[in-house]
Amino acid sequence: MRKLVVWNLMTLDGYFEGSKPWDIEFHNLAWGPELEKYAEQFGEDGDLLVFGRKTYEGMASYWPTAEGEEKIKTYMNGIAKIAVSRTMKSADSAAPSLRIRC
């Protein structure tokens, strides 16, 4: 049986990003060896990512040119993705992608 894993980093009061879109500097407060190992495990076990439009677009713009964390970068750029959106016209990241309109 396959697993569906939901993984989000957010503040206790529900913020995912700062005052500007994709201002996720606060994620560095949680990032460290344990979370990096957890992320790498997804790359070894996972075979598909599901994103909403904004997260898909943010990830698609970040990972192709990301610095460091090469193991995670390779996994994020190579894994298949599904972007769920009513407004996206295409899903053009480096990895195979499928756009689903709802």
PASEBA-1860 file (N, C-alpha, C; in nm, 3 decimals):
! residues 102
1> MRKLVVWN> 0.083/-0.118/0.000/0.000/0.000/0.000/0.088/0.125/0.000 ~ 0.049/0.224/-0.077/0.125/0.348/-0.085/0.084/0.443/0.027 ~ 0.173/0.537/0.056/0.147/0.636/0.161/0.133/0.774/0.098 ~ 0.050/0.855/0.160/0.041/0.996/0.127/0.093/1.072/0.248 ~ 0.197/1.150/0.228/0.260/1.225/0.337/0.242/1.373/0.310 ~ 0.191/1.445/0.410/0.178/1.590/0.401/0.288/1.650/0.486 ~ 0.365/1.743/0.427/0.476/1.804/0.498/0.472/1.953/0.471 ~ 0.450/2.030/0.576/0.449/2.176/0.565/0.532/2.234/0.679
9> LMTLDGYF> 0.602/2.341/0.651/0.668/2.421/0.754/0.590/2.551/0.766 ~ 0.538/2.577/0.883/0.465/2.702/0.904/0.480/2.745/1.049 ~ 0.451/2.872/1.073/0.458/2.923/1.209/0.339/2.869/1.289 ~ 0.346/2.879/1.420/0.236/2.833/1.504/0.106/2.909/1.478 ~ 0.117/3.032/1.430/-0.004/3.108/1.398/-0.045/3.095/1.252 ~ 0.011/2.997/1.179/-0.038/2.959/1.048/0.027/3.023/0.928 ~ 0.137/3.093/0.945/0.203/3.156/0.831/0.302/3.060/0.766 ~ 0.295/3.055/0.631/0.389/2.973/0.554/0.503/3.057/0.501
17> EGSKPWDI> 0.476/3.185/0.479/0.576/3.274/0.422/0.570/3.408/0.493 ~ 0.668/3.492/0.465/0.674/3.624/0.527/0.579/3.722/0.460 ~ 0.612/3.849/0.467/0.523/3.953/0.414/0.521/3.957/0.262 ~ 0.620/3.899/0.196/0.625/3.894/0.051/0.613/3.748/0.006 ~ 0.557/3.723/-0.113/0.548/3.585/-0.162/0.685/3.517/-0.163 ~ 0.689/3.398/-0.116/0.807/3.313/-0.108/0.919/3.369/-0.020 ~ 0.882/3.454/0.075/0.975/3.496/0.180/0.968/3.387/0.287 ~ 1.056/3.288/0.274/1.051/3.173/0.365/1.179/3.163/0.449
25> EFHNLAWG> 1.236/3.277/0.477/1.359/3.283/0.556/1.343/3.214/0.691 ~ 1.223/3.223/0.750/1.204/3.161/0.881/1.217/3.010/0.876 ~ 1.209/2.949/0.759/1.228/2.804/0.749/1.368/2.765/0.795 ~ 1.463/2.857/0.780/1.600/2.828/0.824/1.609/2.808/0.976 ~ 1.511/2.858/1.049/1.510/2.836/1.194/1.485/2.689/1.228 ~ 1.412/2.619/1.142/1.381/2.478/1.165/1.481/2.386/1.095 ~ 1.545/2.435/0.989/1.632/2.350/0.908/1.758/2.314/0.983 ~ 1.795/2.189/0.976/1.916/2.140/1.037/1.940/1.997/0.994
33> PELEKYAE> 2.036/1.928/1.055/2.070/1.792/1.012/1.952/1.694/1.017 ~ 1.868/1.702/1.119/1.757/1.607/1.129/1.654/1.629/1.019 ~ 1.618/1.754/0.992/1.521/1.783/0.888/1.579/1.756/0.750 ~ 1.709/1.781/0.733/1.774/1.750/0.605/1.770/1.600/0.580 ~ 1.798/1.520/0.681/1.793/1.374/0.667/1.652/1.328/0.633 ~ 1.552/1.389/0.697/1.411/1.358/0.670/1.377/1.389/0.524 ~ 1.423/1.505/0.475/1.399/1.544/0.336/1.467/1.447/0.240 ~ 1.588/1.407/0.271/1.660/1.312/0.186/1.588/1.178/0.180
41> QFGEDGDL> 1.527/1.138/0.291/1.453/1.012/0.294/1.335/1.015/0.197 ~ 1.270/1.131/0.185/1.164/1.145/0.085/1.217/1.116/-0.054 ~ 1.337/1.163/-0.083/1.396/1.141/-0.213/1.423/0.994/-0.241 ~ 1.451/0.919/-0.138/1.477/0.776/-0.154/1.348/0.696/-0.163 ~ 1.244/0.739/-0.092/1.120/0.661/-0.084/1.009/0.712/-0.176 ~ 1.007/0.842/-0.202/0.896/0.901/-0.276/0.913/0.892/-0.426 ~ 0.800/0.903/-0.496/0.808/0.902/-0.642/0.715/1.003/-0.707 ~ 0.649/1.087/-0.627/0.556/1.185/-0.681/0.531/1.293/-0.578
49> LVFGRKTY> 0.528/1.419/-0.623/0.493/1.531/-0.537/0.365/1.596/-0.590 ~ 0.279/1.640/-0.499/0.156/1.709/-0.535/0.161/1.848/-0.474 ~ 0.145/1.950/-0.557/0.150/2.089/-0.513/0.027/2.164/-0.560 ~ -0.008/2.268/-0.488/-0.097/2.370/-0.540/-0.016/2.460/-0.631 ~ -0.083/2.551/-0.700/-0.017/2.636/-0.799/0.095/2.720/-0.740 ~ 0.069/2.791/-0.633/0.171/2.881/-0.578/0.295/2.804/-0.530 ~ 0.273/2.692/-0.464/0.388/2.613/-0.417/0.463/2.553/-0.535 ~ 0.389/2.504/-0.634/0.455/2.450/-0.754/0.543/2.556/-0.820
57> EGMASYWP> 0.488/2.675/-0.840/0.563/2.781/-0.907/0.685/2.822/-0.825 ~ 0.670/2.829/-0.693/0.784/2.865/-0.608/0.894/2.759/-0.613 ~ 0.854/2.633/-0.603/0.951/2.524/-0.607/1.018/2.516/-0.745 ~ 0.939/2.536/-0.851/0.993/2.528/-0.988/1.094/2.639/-1.014 ~ 1.077/2.753/-0.949/1.174/2.861/-0.970/1.295/2.847/-0.880 ~ 1.280/2.780/-0.766/1.391/2.769/-0.670/1.487/2.655/-0.700 ~ 1.437/2.533/-0.717/1.524/2.415/-0.719/1.617/2.402/-0.838 ~ 1.583/2.443/-0.958/1.679/2.426/-1.068/1.812/2.498/-1.046
65> TAEGEEKI> 1.812/2.608/-0.973/1.935/2.683/-0.951/1.977/2.688/-0.805 ~ 1.918/2.605/-0.721/1.949/2.605/-0.577/2.096/2.573/-0.553 ~ 2.150/2.631/-0.449/2.289/2.607/-0.410/2.291/2.517/-0.288 ~ 2.384/2.421/-0.284/2.395/2.331/-0.169/2.286/2.225/-0.172 ~ 2.288/2.141/-0.071/2.188/2.034/-0.057/2.169/1.958/-0.188 ~ 2.280/1.915/-0.246/2.277/1.854/-0.380/2.188/1.731/-0.387 ~ 2.186/1.651/-0.283/2.103/1.530/-0.285/1.955/1.566/-0.296 ~ 1.914/1.668/-0.220/1.775/1.711/-0.224/1.746/1.781/-0.356
73> KTYMNGIA> 1.838/1.861/-0.405/1.821/1.931/-0.533/1.801/1.830/-0.645 ~ 1.881/1.726/-0.649/1.868/1.622/-0.752/1.732/1.556/-0.746 ~ 1.689/1.523/-0.626/1.558/1.460/-0.606/1.446/1.555/-0.647 ~ 1.451/1.681/-0.605/1.344/1.775/-0.635/1.335/1.805/-0.784 ~ 1.447/1.807/-0.853/1.445/1.834/-0.996/1.411/1.711/-1.079 ~ 1.421/1.592/-1.022/1.399/1.471/-1.100/1.267/1.401/-1.075 ~ 1.201/1.431/-0.964/1.079/1.359/-0.929/0.959/1.414/-1.008 ~ 0.865/1.327/-1.039/0.742/1.369/-1.106/0.659/1.456/-1.012
81> KIAVSRTM> 0.587/1.553/-1.070/0.507/1.645/-0.991/0.368/1.658/-1.051 ~ 0.271/1.680/-0.965/0.136/1.716/-1.007/0.109/1.855/-0.950 ~ 0.065/1.946/-1.035/0.026/2.079/-0.991/-0.126/2.089/-1.006 ~ -0.195/2.115/-0.896/-0.340/2.125/-0.897/-0.377/2.273/-0.900 ~ -0.449/2.314/-1.005/-0.477/2.456/-1.022/-0.595/2.477/-1.115 ~ -0.665/2.587/-1.093/-0.770/2.630/-1.186/-0.717/2.734/-1.285 ~ -0.600/2.789/-1.257/-0.553/2.902/-1.337/-0.425/2.876/-1.414 ~ -0.348/2.773/-1.383/-0.223/2.747/-1.453/-0.250/2.707/-1.598
89> KSADSAAP> -0.166/2.759/-1.687/-0.176/2.722/-1.828/-0.079/2.611/-1.864 ~ 0.035/2.599/-1.789/0.131/2.493/-1.815/0.209/2.466/-1.687 ~ 0.271/2.350/-1.684/0.357/2.310/-1.572/0.492/2.279/-1.632 ~ 0.585/2.374/-1.622/0.709/2.367/-1.699/0.835/2.352/-1.614 ~ 0.831/2.280/-1.503/0.954/2.267/-1.425/1.049/2.169/-1.492 ~ 1.167/2.154/-1.433/1.270/2.066/-1.491/1.228/1.919/-1.489 ~ 1.139/1.882/-1.400/1.097/1.742/-1.388/0.968/1.718/-1.465 ~ 0.939/1.592/-1.494/0.811/1.561/-1.558/0.698/1.612/-1.470
97> SLRIRC> 0.600/1.678/-1.530/0.492/1.737/-1.453/0.358/1.713/-1.522 ~ 0.256/1.716/-1.442/0.120/1.701/-1.491/0.037/1.812/-1.426 ~ -0.037/1.883/-1.503/-0.123/1.988/-1.449/-0.264/1.933/-1.442 ~ -0.328/1.951/-1.327/-0.467/1.908/-1.309/-0.550/2.031/-1.280 ~ -0.651/2.050/-1.357/-0.741/2.164/-1.331/-0.858/2.115/-1.248 ~ -0.896/2.193/-1.149/-1.010/2.160/-1.063/-1.116/2.266/-1.076
END
